[in-house]
Amino acid sequence: MAVSTPYLHDDTEPGVSVRVDIGADTAVSLLTVRGPWDERLRRTTSVSLRRCFTDHPDALIVDLSRLLDPRSESAPTWTVARTVAAELRPPVHLALCVPPDLPLADRMQGLGAGSRFLPVFAKVRQARVAVAGRLPGAERMIAVLRPDTDAPSTARNLVSDACLAWGLAHLLHPSRLVMSELVTNAVEHAGTEIRVVVAWRGTGLHLSVGDGSPRMPHLLRPPRPRQGRPLDERGRGLRAVHETAELWGAVPTPEGKVVWATVRPRRTVA
């Protein structure tokens, strides 16, 4: 039986959608909000923003061109998002897209959102160009793999190289396990070219595996062992990711999806 993925964007909520554009060495999320701004849409948007920040992309563009908000009641949501994005380590570059003829554009400019902390653009295309120019070089290693039996081993070696290069040897074994399971899952269930990224985020590693299948992952409940026989440890899949990573989830891309996980040092209880 499948259970829900902890941080999964599946576009089942009306009025909000999320996509990730994967570039040569960056990941930019696009959150689109449409329809009349009411309490339901506010709650849905807030949940989607939290999920976007949990994904920890390099940048987040919020498209409000089809949002119906004549009284600019959504403004507090965007100012809070600006604060959250700036406090992440590393910070997430946040940008709004609001046509200049809408009242919300004037409202956000009046709140000082036009500063470098929350720039406002008329079109998504303009925001993409501007955000790309602001993204600093990040500590990340990238590999594009064929969906064959060598892919998990190659991905594990990339994690090892990253941990040793960045002085994160204490994260080597759990990160190798998580990456191995993510890539194995992509090989077995997507069968497409796989893009692997290992990024240094604060005290931990952010691992992402992109493939060309739109099918989202599902976490299966662990089977009960047969009497007198232990469970086979092969192919533990997303269950191992769930138990090892601090956070994990999935997000659609124009080509398919990205499944990601964050691995950090274990907290010790005094």
N, C-alpha and C positions, 0 to 999 in steps of 0.2 A: 504494500500500500504506500502511496506517495504522500508526503507531507509538504507543506509550503516551504519554498526557499526563503531564507531570512530576509534578503534584500533583493527582491525580484521586481523589475519593471515589466508589467505585462499589458499595460494600456487597457485594463478592464474598467477603469474609472472614467466616466464621461467628463470631457472638458480638459483633460490633461494627457499629454503624451511625452515620452522621453526617447531620445535617440542619442547615440554616441558616434561621432565622426573620428575615425582613427587615422591620423596622419603618419608621416614618416617617423616621427618621434614624439608625438603629442596625442592626447585624447581630449576632445572638446565635447561636452554634453550640451544638447539642445533640449530645453524644456519648453513646450508649447502649451499655453493656457488659452482656452477659448470659451466663449459663451458669457452669459450674464454673471457678474460677480455677486455671489450670495454666500451664506454661511456654509453650505455644502461644498461649493467650489473652493472656498477659503481653506476648509479642512483638508480637502483632497490635495490642494496645491502645497500646503504646509508639509503633508506627509511626503509628497514627491520631492520637495526641496530637501528634506532630511535624507531621503534615499540618495539623491544626487550627491550631496555632500559626503555621505558615507562611501560612495563609489570613489570619492576623492579624484575627480578628473583634474586635468591641468587648468581647464576653464569651464565655466557654465554660462551659456547664453540663454536668456529667458525671452521667448517671443510672445509679446502681448499684443500683437497687431490685430488679433481677432477677439480680444477681451472686451466685453461690454461693461464699462465702468465709468459712467458719465460723471459720478461724484467723487471719483478717485479714492474710493473706500479701500482699495487694495494697497495703497501706498505703504501702510505700516508693515505689510508682509515683505515688501521688497527692501525696506530699510533694515529689518531684522535679518534678512538673508545677507545683506551687505556685511553686517557685523559678524555673522557666523562664518562667512567665507574668508574674511580678513583674519579671523582668529585661528583658522586651521593652519597646520604646519606640515608642508609648506602651504601658504595661502592659496585659495582657489580664486582665479580671476573671474569676476562676475560682471556681466553686462546685460542691460535691458534693451529690448527692441520695441519702441513705441512710436508710431507715426506722429509727426509733430503737430498734426491738426487735432489730436485727441487731448482732452483735458488732463489725462494722466501724465502726459509728457510735460506740461507746464508744472504740474504738481511736483513731479520728481525733480525737475530742475530747481524749483523753489526750495526743496529740501536739501539742496546741495548734492544731489545724486549725480550731477554731471561731473563730479570730480573724478580723479583717477581711481577712487575706490568703487564707484558704481557708474560707469559711463552709460549714457543713453544714446541709442542709435535709431535711425529711422527704419533701417532694413537689416535683416539677418545677414545678408551678404556683407554689408559694411561692418557689422560687428565681428564677423569671422576674420576679415582682413585686419582689423584693429587689434583683436585679441591675439592673433598669430604674431604680430609684431611686438607684443608685450611679454610673451612667454620667455622666461629665462631658460638657459640650458639647465637640465636637471640630471641628477645621477640616475641613469637608467641603462639597462642593457636589453637589446632587442634581437630576436631571431625569428626567421620565417622557416617553418618546417613542413616537410611532406608528411602526409598522414600514414606513416608506416611504423614498423615495430621499433625503429631507432629513435623516434621522436621523443618519447619520455626520457630516455637516457640523455639525449642532447639537451633537453630542457633542464634536467637535473644538473648537468654540468654547467649550464649558464648560471643557475642559482649559486652553485659553489663558487664560480668565478666572482660573482657579485659580492657574496658574503666575505670572501677573502680580500677583495679589493677595497671594501668599505669598512673593514674591521668589525664585521658582524658574524664572526664565527659561531657565536652562541645561538644564532638563528639558522645555522646551516642545515641541520637535520630536519627540524620541523618544516622548513621552507622547501627543502628537496621533496619531502613527502607530499606536501600540498601540491606543488607544481607537477609532480609525477602523476598524481591522481587526476588533476585537471586536464593534462595533456592526453592521458590514456582515455579519459572520457570523450575528448574531442576526436581522437583517432577512431574509437569504436562507434560513436553515435553520429558524428558529422561526416567524417571521411573526406574533408576538404583541406585545403592549405590552412596551416595553423600559424598564427602570429603570437609570439610569446614575448611578454615584457616583464622585466624585473626592475622595479623602481624603489629607490631609497626614500622612505617617507617618515620623517621624524626618528623615532626610536625603532622602527620596524621596516618591513619590506611589504610592498604592494605588488602582488603577482596577478597578471592578467593573461588570459588565453582567449584569443579571438578565432572564430571559425566561420564558415560560410553557411551554416545551418541556422534557420530561424527558430528551431525547436528549443524551447527553454528547458533547463535542467530541473529535475525533481529529486528530492531527497527521499530515499526509500527507507521505510522502517526496517531496522535490523531483524533478520529472520531468527527464529529460535533454534538453538543447536539441537541436533538429534541426540537422543539419549545415549550417553556414553561417548559422544563424538564432539570435539570442539569445532567451533566455526572456522571455516577456511579464511585465512587472512588475505588471500589473493583478491584483487579487485574490490577492495572495500569502497572505492570510489568516493562519492560525495560525503559518505558517512565519515570517512577519515578527514576530509576537508572540514566538515562541520565540527569535529571533535578537536582539531588541531589549530585551525585559524581563529583569530579573535573575531573577525567578521568575514562574511563572504556573500556573494550575490551574483546577479546576472543582469545584463541590460542589452536591449536590441541595438543593432547597428544597421546601416543601409545594406550591408552585405550578409548579415547573419546575426551574430551575437558576440558578446564578450562575457566570459565568466571570470570573476576576480576574487581575490582573497587577500586579507591583510594578516600578516604574521608579526607578532610583537613578543617581547620577553614575557614570560609568565609572571603574574603578580604573586608575590609571596605574602602570606598572612603572618603578621607578627604574633 
